[in-house]
Amino acid sequence: MAAHVPSPSASRAAVDASEPRPAQQTYRKHSPLSRPNPLWGVAAWAVGLVFAIPVLWMLLTSFHSEVDAATNPPSLLAPLTLDGYKSFFGNANAFPSLINSATASVVSTLLVLALAIPAAYALSIRPVKKWSDVLFFLLSTRFLPIVAALLPLYLFAVRTGSLDQIGLLIALYTTMNLPIAIWMMRSFLAEVPVEMLEAAQLDGAGLIRTLRSVVAPVAMPGIAATALICFIFSWQELLLARTLTGVVAGTAPVFLTSFVTSQGLFLAQVCAAAVVVSLPVLAAGFAAQDKLVQGLSLGAVK
């Protein structure tokens, strides 16, 4: 029998297989944005300082006396004192104004969420007919400046006897923040997986149970972000509160304007009051910081 002679190509393949191969080097192509650039860090710190310096200056001025706060140029090494905070907490209208602001902001935010979540559900997950027209109508309600509707609102409050009532501010803050909340919640609820909704429907869950047990846990970061923004908008609103309230329902921003008198501007007292009024918003922001970041970035990356 003739011996089988391997072909030259098979011999070369066997030799190549037996020889050790050098390690293959892989090269990753980095985009310019993925490369670490220290200039971006410096720019971020510079922008952060631009926004932080006025706040730090206000905090420092709140611990100065009125004489030191009014010096030009201001003195950084002036002695510190708590006179501004004592004047704020010693004012009889300080705590009622904070309570009014908290009541109007919290209640209006809860009402906005109770109305915005079902509306956003109908515009995203179970879209109604001409849902784009509905969104445009909601956006059009923000076209008119508030100052243009101030006189009709004042006359309405006088005719209905709701002037200087906290309920009027709650209703106005709810209608003011509702369009923004619906737009935000629609983008958040659009990220809810349809499979989860179909599974809940097969299990016999109704609309209320679906919103409470399925939609709310998934969209909780978006709900927290929307609630925080509505709370901030209501807490810092001045124009409506200044015009439609007085002694009974005056809010914290209205109380801040009381430090501007005919005798002049009490700068240290204003800064101390501004620090105290800003604390609830800062506390809410730090408490919902993780939810806020997740909510604002929800839907940004597909």
Buried (B, 14 or more C-beta within 10 A) or exposed (E): EEEEEEEEEEEEEEEEEEEEEEEEEEEEEEEEEEEEEEEEEEEEEEEEEEEEEEEEEBBBBBBBBBEBBBEEEBEEEBEEBEBBBEBBEEBEBBEBBBEBBBBBBBBBBBBBBEBBBBBBBBBBBEBEEEBEEBBEEBEEEEEEEBEEEBEEBBEBBEEEEBBBBBEBBBBBBBBBBBBBBBBBBBBBBBBBEEEBBEEBEEEEBEEEEBBEEBBBEBBBBBBBBBBBBBBBBBBBBEEBBBBBBEEEBBBBBBBBEBBEEEEEEBBBBBBBBBBBBBEBBEEBEEEBEEBBEBBBEBEEEE
